[in-house]
């Protein structure tokens, strides 16, 4: 099943619907703007909570937890060592690990299980609508979990890009030609 995500409204302050290929509203992402940490609720079309997504307070790198009614079911984080390509690791509560690899800037990546089985794909190429990308969930995979992972990776990647731009704008610190470089 493929789902359509409008990324231009995908911000911490915006709530939005995720639609299927037929234009039916299937999931609703409710951004909790007043919470102390970045928090999203993923609800189905009937308003049932499918996943609670929260940014971890204390982590060396941006990390997000995906919870259901029973606690944390997945933790999403960038891989610490990834010399050849960007990738994200998703640790599931049952001990299994998923890995996201591909081009995160262009929204063209896939999610694979430890046995190499593809669980989901994310791509801008399926829909010709501006600022939109698709999330394809393979049969047998948990649609809400794959969509929640895509939400997490999109938020973490966006934060990393923002930090990188700010670092470049300020010259990277003391003596680097930035604001304090001439002191």
Backbone as JSON, one array per atom type, in Angstrom:
{
  "sequence": "XXXXXXXXXXXXXXXXXXXXXXXXXXXXXXXXXXXXXXXXXXXXXXXXXXXXXXXXXXXXXXXXXXXXXXXXXXXXXXXXXXXXXXXXXXXXXXXXXXXXXXXXXXXXXXXXXXXXXXXXXXXXXXXXXXXXXXXXXXXXXXXXXXXXXXXXXXXXXXXXXXXXXXXXXXXXXXXXXXXXXXX",
  "N": [[0.85, -1.17, 0.0], [0.53, 2.2, -0.82], [1.18, 5.42, 0.51], [0.49, 8.92, 0.73], [2.37, 11.72, 1.56], [2.39, 15.04, 2.5], [4.98, 17.06, 2.46], [5.54, 19.81, 2.71], [3.87, 20.87, 4.59], [4.75, 19.58, 6.71], [5.66, 20.13, 9.55], [6.75, 20.97, 12.89], [4.63, 22.33, 14.02], [2.38, 21.79, 12.58], [-0.57, 20.01, 11.89], [-1.58, 17.19, 9.99], [-3.05, 15.23, 7.32], [-2.5, 11.92, 6.14], [-2.75, 10.35, 3.12], [-4.11, 7.61, 1.17], [-3.35, 5.99, -2.01], [-5.68, 6.38, -3.43], [-6.65, 8.77, -2.56], [-7.96, 8.75, -0.15], [-8.33, 9.66, 3.22], [-6.26, 8.33, 5.59], [-4.46, 8.19, 7.76], [-3.83, 10.41, 10.5], [-1.68, 12.94, 11.47], [-0.96, 14.37, 14.39], [0.47, 17.09, 15.6], [1.95, 17.94, 18.58], [2.24, 20.87, 19.64], [2.53, 22.26, 22.03], [3.88, 20.67, 23.79], [6.7, 19.71, 25.87], [8.76, 18.44, 24.59], [9.48, 17.5, 21.21], [6.68, 16.1, 19.84], [4.44, 13.8, 18.37], [1.27, 12.52, 17.45], [0.13, 9.67, 15.9], [-2.71, 8.88, 14.32], [-5.44, 6.75, 13.34], [-7.94, 6.88, 10.69], [-10.27, 6.9, 12.14], [-9.72, 8.12, 14.47], [-8.35, 6.67, 16.36], [-5.54, 6.14, 18.4], [-2.54, 5.21, 16.99], [0.2, 5.36, 17.16], [2.57, 6.95, 19.26], [4.85, 9.44, 18.93], [7.93, 10.55, 20.0], [10.53, 12.85, 20.64], [13.64, 12.06, 22.06], [14.84, 13.26, 25.17], [17.48, 13.23, 26.35], [20.05, 12.37, 24.56], [22.89, 11.39, 22.64], [22.83, 11.88, 19.89], [20.26, 13.09, 17.69], [17.34, 11.42, 18.5], [14.44, 9.43, 18.31], [11.54, 8.08, 19.86], [9.08, 5.58, 19.3], [5.95, 4.87, 20.43], [3.42, 2.65, 21.66], [0.31, 1.77, 23.2], [1.42, 0.15, 25.15], [4.04, 0.92, 25.69], [7.43, 1.78, 24.64], [7.95, 0.9, 21.32], [9.71, 1.11, 19.27], [12.88, 2.57, 18.52], [14.37, 5.24, 16.9], [17.25, 6.3, 15.23], [20.1, 8.12, 13.92], [22.74, 6.28, 12.34], [25.78, 5.74, 14.09], [28.3, 5.33, 12.93], [28.85, 5.66, 9.67], [30.35, 5.56, 7.0], [30.14, 5.39, 4.15], [27.56, 5.9, 3.32], [24.52, 7.59, 4.22], [22.59, 6.49, 6.93], [19.97, 5.12, 8.94], [19.14, 3.65, 12.05], [16.78, 1.43, 13.4], [15.65, 0.29, 16.27], [13.74, -2.3, 17.4], [11.3, -3.19, 19.9], [11.18, -5.94, 20.37], [13.75, -6.81, 19.93], [14.59, -7.02, 17.31], [16.15, -5.4, 14.51], [15.75, -2.72, 12.27], [16.84, -1.17, 9.24], [17.39, 1.89, 7.66], [18.24, 3.03, 4.53], [19.67, 5.02, 1.91], [18.92, 7.85, -0.16], [18.35, 10.49, 1.69], [17.97, 13.21, 1.49], [16.74, 13.62, -0.99], [14.5, 12.16, -0.55], [14.39, 9.31, -1.1], [14.57, 6.38, -0.2], [14.96, 3.17, 1.51], [13.53, 0.8, 3.79], [14.74, -1.84, 5.59], [14.61, -5.15, 6.95], [16.49, -7.13, 9.34], [17.05, -9.52, 8.04], [17.31, -8.8, 5.43], [14.99, -8.41, 4.04], [12.79, -6.19, 2.41], [10.87, -3.79, 3.98], [9.62, -1.37, 3.72], [9.34, 1.49, 1.5], [10.39, 4.76, 0.62], [9.66, 7.48, -1.4], [9.86, 10.24, -3.66], [9.2, 10.0, -6.27], [6.86, 8.64, -7.05], [4.61, 10.21, -6.95], [3.44, 13.07, -8.62], [3.07, 15.47, -7.44], [3.93, 18.55, -6.1], [6.26, 18.96, -3.4], [5.7, 16.54, -2.1], [5.81, 13.2, -0.95], [5.96, 9.62, -1.18], [5.04, 6.85, 0.88], [5.61, 3.56, 0.88], [4.34, 0.55, 1.94], [5.21, -2.72, 2.52], [3.43, -5.82, 1.94], [2.24, -7.46, 4.85], [3.77, -6.02, 6.62], [3.69, -3.63, 9.31], [1.71, -1.0, 8.8], [1.29, 1.46, 10.23], [3.59, 1.54, 11.86], [5.69, 1.68, 9.95], [5.06, 4.13, 8.71], [5.31, 5.8, 10.95], [8.06, 5.5, 11.44], [9.02, 6.74, 9.11], [8.14, 9.36, 9.59], [9.7, 9.96, 11.86], [12.37, 9.78, 10.81], [12.24, 11.77, 8.85], [11.89, 14.06, 10.47], [14.23, 13.97, 12.1], [16.23, 14.1, 10.13], [15.64, 16.58, 8.98], [16.22, 18.26, 11.17], [18.99, 17.76, 11.42], [19.9, 18.81, 8.96], [19.21, 21.51, 9.28], [20.85, 22.21, 11.47], [23.35, 21.82, 10.27], [23.29, 23.81, 8.25], [23.2, 26.1, 9.88], [25.66, 25.87, 11.18], [27.41, 26.21, 9.01], [26.76, 28.85, 8.31], [27.76, 30.31, 10.44], [30.44, 29.88, 10.48], [31.55, 27.81, 11.95], [32.77, 28.16, 14.47], [35.3, 29.4, 16.78], [37.8, 31.47, 15.36], [37.35, 30.63, 12.77], [36.56, 32.31, 10.77], [34.01, 33.04, 11.2], [31.49, 34.69, 13.15], [33.0, 35.29, 15.43], [35.51, 35.19, 14.45], [37.22, 37.35, 13.85], [38.12, 38.31, 16.26]],
  "CA": [[0.0, 0.0, 0.0], [1.26, 3.46, -0.86], [0.57, 6.56, 1.19], [0.94, 10.22, 0.27], [2.71, 12.64, 2.65], [2.65, 16.41, 2.06], [6.07, 17.49, 3.32], [5.61, 21.25, 2.93], [3.18, 21.17, 5.83], [5.28, 18.65, 7.7], [6.48, 20.85, 10.51], [6.41, 20.67, 14.28], [3.41, 23.02, 14.41], [1.29, 21.51, 11.65], [-1.25, 18.73, 11.85], [-1.87, 16.88, 8.59], [-3.55, 13.92, 6.95], [-1.77, 11.07, 5.2], [-3.77, 9.72, 2.27], [-3.68, 6.48, 0.35], [-3.26, 6.31, -3.44], [-6.99, 6.78, -3.92], [-7.03, 10.05, -1.99], [-8.69, 8.56, 1.1], [-7.59, 9.99, 4.44], [-6.04, 7.08, 6.29], [-3.81, 8.49, 9.04], [-3.75, 11.82, 10.86], [-0.54, 13.25, 12.32], [-1.32, 15.47, 15.29], [1.69, 17.63, 16.22], [1.67, 18.52, 19.89], [3.1, 22.06, 19.67], [2.72, 22.78, 23.38], [4.61, 19.73, 24.63], [8.07, 20.11, 26.17], [9.64, 17.87, 23.56], [8.81, 17.28, 19.94], [5.77, 14.98, 20.0], [3.41, 13.62, 17.35], [0.38, 11.38, 17.59], [-0.33, 9.1, 14.64], [-4.05, 8.32, 14.54], [-6.09, 6.26, 12.12], [-9.03, 7.74, 10.21], [-11.34, 6.9, 13.13], [-9.25, 8.83, 15.66], [-7.65, 5.77, 17.29], [-4.09, 6.35, 18.47], [-1.77, 4.07, 16.49], [1.59, 5.5, 17.64], [2.98, 8.22, 19.85], [6.23, 9.65, 18.49], [8.53, 11.58, 20.84], [11.97, 13.06, 20.6], [14.27, 11.78, 23.35], [15.48, 14.43, 25.78], [18.92, 13.07, 26.56], [20.66, 11.42, 23.63], [24.06, 11.99, 21.99], [22.37, 12.33, 18.59], [18.8, 13.12, 17.64], [16.74, 10.09, 18.62], [13.0, 9.48, 18.56], [10.89, 6.84, 20.27], [7.74, 5.31, 18.83], [5.28, 4.14, 21.49], [2.01, 2.29, 21.54], [-0.28, 1.78, 24.53], [2.21, -0.65, 26.09], [5.39, 1.44, 25.88], [8.25, 2.02, 23.45], [8.01, -0.24, 20.4], [10.84, 1.32, 18.36], [13.72, 3.75, 18.7], [14.94, 5.61, 15.6], [18.41, 7.19, 15.39], [21.1, 7.99, 12.86], [23.84, 5.37, 12.65], [26.95, 6.49, 14.56], [29.39, 5.22, 11.96], [28.29, 5.37, 8.35], [31.27, 6.28, 6.13], [29.84, 5.37, 2.73], [26.2, 6.36, 3.04], [23.72, 7.92, 5.38], [21.64, 5.44, 7.28], [19.32, 5.22, 10.24], [18.87, 2.36, 12.68], [15.52, 1.38, 14.11], [15.66, -0.84, 17.19], [12.39, -2.67, 17.8], [11.2, -3.67, 21.28], [11.41, -7.38, 20.4], [15.15, -7.12, 19.68], [14.9, -6.94, 15.88], [16.62, -4.09, 14.05], [15.51, -2.32, 10.9], [17.83, -0.2, 8.77], [16.96, 2.76, 6.57], [19.38, 3.47, 3.72], [19.33, 5.64, 0.64], [19.11, 9.28, -0.29], [17.36, 11.11, 2.56], [17.73, 14.57, 1.0], [15.78, 13.52, -2.1], [13.41, 11.28, -0.12], [14.44, 8.1, -1.89], [15.26, 5.41, 0.65], [14.17, 2.0, 1.84], [13.6, 0.27, 5.14], [14.93, -3.28, 5.49], [14.75, -5.94, 8.18], [17.81, -7.74, 9.5], [17.23, -10.62, 7.08], [17.41, -8.22, 4.08], [13.65, -8.21, 3.48], [12.35, -4.79, 2.35], [9.64, -3.58, 4.75], [8.98, -0.18, 3.2], [10.12, 2.38, 0.64], [9.96, 6.16, 0.62], [10.11, 8.07, -2.65], [9.13, 11.35, -4.26], [8.98, 9.72, -7.69], [5.57, 8.03, -7.34], [3.57, 11.23, -7.06], [3.93, 14.25, -9.33], [2.6, 16.64, -6.71], [5.06, 19.25, -5.49], [6.46, 18.82, -1.96], [4.99, 15.34, -1.67], [6.51, 11.94, -1.14], [5.16, 8.44, -0.89], [5.51, 5.81, 1.78], [5.07, 2.28, 0.44], [4.49, -0.47, 2.98], [5.13, -4.05, 1.94], [2.43, -6.7, 2.57], [2.67, -8.12, 6.08], [4.42, -5.06, 7.51], [2.79, -2.77, 10.07], [1.62, 0.29, 8.11], [1.47, 2.57, 11.18], [4.99, 1.56, 12.29], [6.52, 2.17, 8.84], [4.78, 5.56, 8.58], [5.91, 6.46, 12.12], [9.51, 5.54, 11.19], [9.24, 7.78, 8.1], [7.97, 10.64, 10.29], [10.89, 10.16, 12.69], [13.54, 10.04, 9.98], [12.05, 13.08, 8.24], [12.13, 15.08, 11.51], [15.65, 13.94, 12.49], [17.02, 14.58, 8.99], [15.39, 18.02, 8.88], [16.98, 18.9, 12.25], [20.4, 17.68, 11.06], [20.14, 19.77, 7.88], [19.13, 22.86, 9.87], [22.07, 22.38, 12.26], [24.46, 21.92, 9.31], [23.21, 25.14, 7.64], [23.57, 27.09, 10.9], [27.09, 25.72, 11.38], [28.07, 26.85, 7.86], [26.51, 30.29, 8.36], [28.53, 30.94, 11.5], [31.86, 29.57, 10.31], [31.98, 26.65, 12.69], [33.35, 28.39, 15.8], [36.35, 30.39, 16.97], [38.9, 31.56, 14.4], [37.01, 30.04, 11.5], [36.0, 33.28, 9.84], [32.62, 33.31, 11.57], [31.21, 35.89, 13.9], [34.07, 35.57, 16.38], [36.78, 34.95, 13.79], [38.08, 38.52, 13.82], [38.48, 38.75, 17.61]],
  "C": [[0.9, 1.24, 0.0], [0.45, 4.56, -0.2], [1.23, 7.84, 0.72], [1.16, 11.14, 1.47], [3.05, 13.99, 2.05], [3.75, 16.99, 2.95], [6.11, 18.99, 3.57], [4.85, 21.66, 4.18], [3.69, 20.3, 6.96], [6.23, 19.39, 8.62], [5.98, 20.55, 11.91], [5.08, 21.29, 14.69], [2.21, 22.65, 13.56], [0.74, 20.1, 11.83], [-1.54, 18.45, 10.38], [-2.37, 15.47, 8.42], [-2.57, 13.22, 6.02], [-2.84, 10.29, 4.44], [-3.21, 8.5, 1.57], [-3.69, 6.9, -1.12], [-4.59, 6.79, -4.03], [-7.48, 8.11, -3.37], [-7.84, 9.95, -0.71], [-7.8, 8.91, 2.28], [-7.5, 8.75, 5.31], [-5.43, 7.3, 7.68], [-3.78, 10.0, 9.24], [-2.56, 11.99, 11.78], [-0.88, 14.53, 13.09], [-0.05, 15.92, 16.0], [1.3, 18.33, 17.51], [2.62, 19.68, 20.13], [3.39, 22.55, 21.08], [3.48, 21.82, 24.3], [6.06, 20.19, 24.81], [9.07, 19.55, 25.17], [8.81, 17.58, 22.32], [7.99, 15.98, 20.03], [4.72, 14.99, 18.9], [2.55, 12.43, 17.74], [-0.02, 10.94, 16.19], [-1.64, 8.38, 14.92], [-4.58, 7.77, 13.23], [-7.26, 7.17, 11.78], [-10.19, 7.83, 11.2], [-10.94, 7.59, 14.43], [-8.55, 7.95, 16.69], [-6.15, 6.03, 17.24], [-3.38, 5.08, 18.03], [-0.33, 4.13, 16.97], [1.77, 6.89, 18.22], [4.47, 8.36, 19.55], [6.81, 10.8, 19.31], [10.04, 11.63, 20.65], [12.52, 12.79, 21.99], [14.95, 13.04, 23.87], [16.99, 14.3, 25.79], [19.46, 11.96, 25.67], [21.82, 12.14, 22.95], [23.7, 12.54, 20.61], [20.85, 12.35, 18.63], [18.25, 11.7, 17.6], [15.26, 10.27, 18.92], [12.49, 8.1, 18.92], [9.5, 6.78, 19.66], [7.1, 4.42, 19.89], [3.89, 3.73, 21.05], [1.47, 2.3, 22.97], [0.54, 1.05, 25.58], [3.62, -0.16, 26.32], [6.12, 1.62, 24.56], [8.31, 0.76, 22.6], [9.16, -0.11, 19.41], [11.57, 2.59, 18.74], [14.46, 3.99, 17.4], [16.08, 6.59, 15.84], [19.33, 7.05, 14.18], [22.18, 7.0, 13.29], [25.05, 6.2, 13.07], [28.07, 6.47, 13.54], [28.8, 4.77, 10.64], [29.13, 6.08, 7.3], [30.86, 6.36, 4.67], [28.47, 5.91, 2.38], [25.51, 6.74, 4.35], [22.78, 6.76, 5.67], [21.11, 5.69, 8.69], [19.05, 3.82, 10.75], [17.58, 2.48, 13.47], [15.55, 0.11, 14.96], [14.24, -1.1, 17.67], [12.4, -3.29, 19.19], [11.51, -5.17, 21.39], [12.85, -7.78, 20.13], [15.55, -7.07, 18.22], [15.36, -5.52, 15.54], [16.26, -3.91, 12.59], [16.57, -1.3, 10.54], [17.25, 0.57, 7.6], [18.2, 3.25, 5.84], [18.88, 4.09, 2.42], [19.62, 7.12, 0.67], [18.01, 10.0, 0.5], [17.04, 12.54, 2.14], [16.65, 14.56, -0.07], [14.6, 12.62, -1.77], [13.31, 10.06, -1.03], [15.24, 7.06, -1.11], [14.35, 4.22, 0.96], [14.47, 1.53, 3.25], [13.67, -1.24, 5.04], [15.05, -3.91, 6.88], [16.14, -6.55, 8.21], [18.09, -8.87, 8.53], [17.3, -10.14, 5.64], [16.07, -7.98, 3.41], [13.27, -6.73, 3.53], [10.98, -4.7, 3.02], [8.88, -2.39, 4.2], [9.92, 0.63, 2.33], [9.53, 3.78, 0.73], [10.52, 6.78, -0.65], [9.23, 9.24, -3.05], [8.66, 11.02, -5.67], [7.59, 9.18, -8.01], [4.46, 9.05, -7.56], [4.15, 12.47, -7.71], [3.42, 15.54, -8.7], [3.79, 17.25, -5.98], [5.07, 19.06, -3.97], [5.72, 17.63, -1.37], [5.9, 14.14, -1.86], [5.61, 10.8, -0.73], [5.85, 7.53, 0.1], [4.83, 4.52, 1.34], [5.37, 1.24, 1.51], [4.27, -1.83, 2.33], [4.06, -4.88, 2.66], [3.02, -7.41, 3.79], [3.36, -7.2, 7.06], [3.36, -4.2, 8.19], [2.8, -1.36, 9.46], [1.91, 1.46, 9.06], [2.92, 2.67, 11.63], [5.88, 2.12, 11.18], [6.3, 3.68, 8.64], [5.4, 6.32, 9.74], [7.43, 6.55, 11.96], [9.83, 6.63, 10.17], [9.11, 9.16, 8.71], [9.21, 10.95, 11.12], [12.1, 10.53, 11.85], [13.43, 11.4, 9.31], [12.36, 14.18, 9.25], [13.61, 15.13, 11.89], [16.5, 14.51, 11.37], [16.85, 16.09, 8.82], [16.18, 18.78, 9.95], [18.48, 18.88, 11.96], [20.76, 18.68, 9.98], [20.14, 21.2, 8.4], [20.4, 23.16, 10.67], [23.28, 22.58, 11.35], [24.47, 23.3, 8.66], [23.64, 26.22, 8.64], [25.07, 27.06, 11.15], [27.87, 26.4, 10.25], [27.92, 28.36, 7.9], [27.36, 31.0, 9.4], [30.0, 30.54, 11.49], [32.39, 28.47, 11.19], [32.69, 26.94, 13.99], [34.45, 29.42, 15.77], [37.41, 30.32, 15.88], [38.58, 31.02, 13.02], [36.4, 31.02, 10.52], [34.53, 33.61, 10.13], [32.5, 34.6, 12.36], [32.37, 36.27, 14.82], [35.46, 35.45, 15.75], [37.73, 36.14, 13.81], [38.51, 39.0, 15.19], [39.86, 38.35, 18.01]]
}
